Amino acid sequence: MKLFHTVLLTSGVVLGLCGATEARDAPAGKMITLQMPAQPDPARVSLDPKTTAVMVLDYVQDICNNQPKCKNGMLPAVTPFLAKARQAGVTVAYGTRAQNQTMWLPEIAPKAGDIRVTNTAQDRFYGTDLDKEMKAKGIKTIIMVGWKISGSITYTSVGAMAHGYTVVIPTDTTAATSDYEQTIGFYNVLNSGSANLRNQPLKAGSVTLSRTDMISFQ
């Protein structure tokens, strides 16, 4: 694993990275290089299916059909993983801002009995009954998959931790439009909640980065 990840940005656009002073003091419009901690290796986790839910976010046609990373990268990873989770008896929930609920990608469309929430905020807990429905099923850990790591995944994970859940994000089931935005997204989720920059597996009240082939249910 590399010790640092290099990020380029234009001065005046600072997103909480180390080296912010350098960015602020640089001449306007100058491209500079910053170094930030590299994304840690994904952690292997074993979860109790009775207290675990998979939260599927924005795998909808009007987003994924226009985002190659979603259609060609995320979808092939999440499809077999979701089937494995269902077979293990894991609760599945769906959340989106799209008002047309028929727009879910058919490969991973909701089934009868799944939790569904729709709101206009990127945090799917905001203004919905998601927490109530999760608590009613005894859920303690939420696996979040979907578009995008720097959007709905970030904000819904923060909402989840604020409601007392531990979060797992499989890195192969989410992405962002650019590598820069994707790097910032993963860095931010590990800094949220009680923070987990070393990616300690299943640290309570924080995010663990994992991968679909490193998540088991037992």
C-alpha positions as CSV (number, residue, x, y, z in Angstrom):
1,M,0.0,0.0,0.0
2,K,1.3,3.5,-0.9
3,L,1.9,5.8,2.0
4,F,0.4,8.8,0.2
5,H,-2.0,9.6,-2.5
6,T,-1.3,12.6,-4.7
7,V,-4.2,15.1,-5.4
8,L,-4.1,18.0,-7.8
9,L,-6.4,21.0,-7.3
10,T,-6.7,24.6,-8.2
11,S,-6.0,27.0,-5.3
12,G,-9.1,28.4,-3.8
13,V,-10.8,25.0,-3.8
14,V,-9.9,23.3,-0.5
15,L,-11.7,20.2,0.7
16,G,-10.3,19.6,4.1
17,L,-7.0,17.9,2.9
18,C,-3.6,18.2,4.5
19,G,-1.7,21.0,2.9
20,A,-4.7,23.4,3.0
21,T,-2.5,26.3,4.0
22,E,-0.3,25.7,0.9
23,A,-3.4,25.8,-1.3
24,R,-4.8,28.9,0.3
25,D,-1.5,30.8,-0.1
26,A,-0.8,29.8,-3.7
27,P,-1.4,32.3,-6.5
28,A,-5.0,32.2,-7.8
29,G,-5.5,29.6,-10.5
30,K,-2.2,27.9,-10.0
31,M,-2.4,24.1,-10.1
32,I,-0.6,22.5,-7.0
33,T,0.1,19.1,-5.7
34,L,-1.0,17.9,-2.3
35,Q,-0.3,14.6,-0.6
36,M,-2.8,12.9,1.6
37,P,-2.9,9.4,3.3
38,A,-3.5,6.7,0.8
39,Q,-6.8,4.7,0.9
40,P,-6.2,1.8,3.3
41,D,-6.5,-1.8,2.1
42,P,-10.0,-3.2,2.4
43,A,-10.8,-5.1,5.5
44,R,-12.2,-8.6,5.8
45,V,-15.4,-8.7,7.8
46,S,-17.9,-11.4,9.0
47,L,-21.4,-10.2,9.7
48,D,-24.5,-11.6,11.4
49,P,-27.2,-11.7,8.7
50,K,-29.9,-11.2,11.4
51,T,-28.5,-7.7,12.4
52,T,-27.2,-6.6,9.0
53,A,-28.8,-4.7,6.1
54,V,-27.7,-3.8,2.7
55,M,-28.6,-0.3,1.7
56,V,-28.8,0.1,-2.1
57,L,-28.5,3.8,-3.2
58,D,-29.3,5.3,-6.6
59,Y,-28.6,2.2,-8.8
60,V,-31.2,3.8,-11.2
61,Q,-31.2,3.9,-14.9
62,D,-30.9,7.7,-15.4
63,I,-27.7,7.7,-13.3
64,C,-26.0,4.4,-14.1
65,N,-26.7,4.3,-17.8
66,N,-24.8,7.6,-18.1
67,Q,-21.9,6.6,-15.8
68,P,-19.5,4.0,-17.1
69,K,-18.1,3.3,-13.7
70,C,-21.5,2.4,-12.4
71,K,-22.6,0.3,-15.4
72,N,-19.3,-1.4,-16.1
73,G,-17.6,-1.5,-12.7
74,M,-20.0,-1.3,-9.8
75,L,-22.9,-3.3,-11.2
76,P,-20.9,-6.5,-12.0
77,A,-19.7,-6.4,-8.4
78,V,-22.9,-5.7,-6.6
79,T,-25.2,-8.1,-8.5
80,P,-23.7,-11.4,-7.2
81,F,-23.1,-9.8,-3.8
82,L,-26.7,-8.8,-3.4
83,A,-27.8,-12.2,-4.3
84,K,-25.5,-13.7,-1.7
85,A,-26.8,-11.3,0.9
86,R,-30.4,-12.2,0.1
87,Q,-29.6,-15.9,0.3
88,A,-28.1,-15.4,3.7
89,G,-31.3,-13.7,4.9
90,V,-29.9,-10.1,5.1
91,T,-32.4,-7.2,5.1
92,V,-32.3,-5.2,1.9
93,A,-33.3,-1.5,1.7
94,Y,-33.4,0.9,-1.3
95,G,-33.1,4.6,-1.3
96,T,-33.1,7.2,-4.0
97,R,-34.1,10.7,-4.9
98,A,-35.6,9.5,-8.2
99,Q,-39.4,9.7,-8.0
100,N,-40.0,7.0,-10.6
101,Q,-39.4,3.8,-8.6
102,T,-39.5,1.7,-11.8
103,M,-36.2,3.1,-12.8
104,W,-34.1,0.8,-10.7
105,L,-31.6,-1.3,-12.8
106,P,-33.4,-4.6,-13.4
107,E,-30.3,-6.7,-12.3
108,I,-30.8,-5.5,-8.7
109,A,-34.3,-4.2,-8.6
110,P,-36.2,-4.2,-5.3
111,K,-38.2,-7.3,-4.3
112,A,-41.4,-7.6,-2.3
113,G,-40.7,-7.0,1.4
114,D,-37.6,-4.8,0.8
115,I,-37.5,-1.4,2.6
116,R,-37.9,1.5,0.2
117,V,-37.4,5.2,1.0
118,T,-37.4,8.3,-1.3
119,N,-36.5,11.8,-0.3
120,T,-34.9,14.9,-1.8
121,A,-31.8,14.9,0.5
122,Q,-28.7,12.8,-0.1
123,D,-29.0,11.4,3.4
124,R,-31.7,8.8,3.1
125,F,-32.4,8.9,6.8
126,Y,-33.4,12.6,6.6
127,G,-37.2,13.0,6.7
128,T,-37.9,9.2,6.1
129,D,-38.8,6.2,8.3
130,L,-35.6,4.4,7.4
131,D,-34.2,4.4,11.0
132,K,-37.6,3.3,12.4
133,E,-37.8,0.4,9.9
134,M,-34.2,-0.6,10.4
135,K,-34.5,-0.6,14.2
136,A,-37.8,-2.6,13.9
137,K,-35.7,-5.4,12.2
138,G,-32.9,-5.3,14.8
139,I,-30.4,-3.9,12.4
140,K,-27.0,-2.8,13.8
141,T,-24.7,-2.8,10.8
142,I,-25.5,-1.4,7.4
143,I,-23.6,-2.3,4.2
144,M,-23.9,0.6,1.7
145,V,-23.6,0.2,-2.0
146,G,-24.4,2.6,-4.8
147,W,-23.8,5.9,-6.6
148,K,-21.8,7.8,-5.5
149,I,-19.1,7.6,-2.8
150,S,-18.8,11.4,-2.6
151,G,-22.6,11.9,-2.6
152,S,-25.4,9.7,-1.3
153,I,-23.0,7.1,0.2
154,T,-21.1,9.8,2.2
155,Y,-24.2,11.5,3.5
156,T,-26.3,8.4,4.2
157,S,-23.3,6.8,6.0
158,V,-23.1,9.9,8.2
159,G,-26.8,9.7,8.9
160,A,-26.5,6.0,9.8
161,M,-23.7,6.7,12.3
162,A,-25.7,9.5,13.8
163,H,-28.5,7.0,14.4
164,G,-26.1,4.5,16.1
165,Y,-25.2,2.1,13.2
166,T,-21.9,0.8,12.1
167,V,-21.3,1.1,8.4
168,V,-19.5,-1.1,5.9
169,I,-18.7,0.2,2.4
170,P,-17.5,-2.3,-0.2
171,T,-15.2,-0.3,-2.4
172,D,-16.0,-2.2,-5.6
173,T,-19.7,-1.2,-5.3
174,T,-19.4,2.5,-5.4
175,A,-17.4,5.2,-7.3
176,A,-17.5,8.8,-8.5
177,T,-17.2,10.5,-11.8
178,S,-13.5,11.3,-11.4
179,D,-10.6,9.7,-9.6
180,Y,-10.1,12.9,-7.6
181,E,-13.7,13.0,-6.4
182,Q,-13.6,9.3,-5.6
183,T,-10.4,9.7,-3.5
184,I,-12.0,12.5,-1.5
185,G,-15.1,10.5,-1.0
186,F,-13.3,7.5,0.6
187,Y,-11.1,9.8,2.6
188,N,-14.2,11.6,4.0
189,V,-16.2,8.6,5.0
190,L,-13.2,7.2,7.0
191,N,-13.0,10.6,8.8
192,S,-16.7,10.7,9.6
193,G,-18.4,9.4,12.8
194,S,-15.8,8.3,15.3
195,A,-13.2,8.2,12.5
196,N,-11.4,5.1,11.3
197,L,-8.4,6.2,9.3
198,R,-6.6,2.9,9.9
199,N,-9.7,1.0,8.7
200,Q,-10.1,-1.2,11.8
201,P,-12.7,-3.9,10.9
202,L,-16.1,-3.0,12.2
203,K,-15.1,-0.2,14.5
204,A,-18.3,0.8,16.3
205,G,-19.9,4.0,15.1
206,S,-17.6,4.4,12.1
207,V,-17.1,3.3,8.5
208,T,-15.1,0.2,7.5
209,L,-14.0,-0.1,3.9
210,S,-14.2,-3.6,2.6
211,R,-14.8,-5.5,-0.7
212,T,-17.6,-7.8,-1.8
213,D,-15.3,-10.8,-1.9
214,M,-14.1,-10.0,1.7
215,I,-17.6,-9.9,3.3
216,S,-19.1,-13.0,4.7
217,F,-22.3,-13.8,6.6
218,Q,-22.5,-16.2,9.4
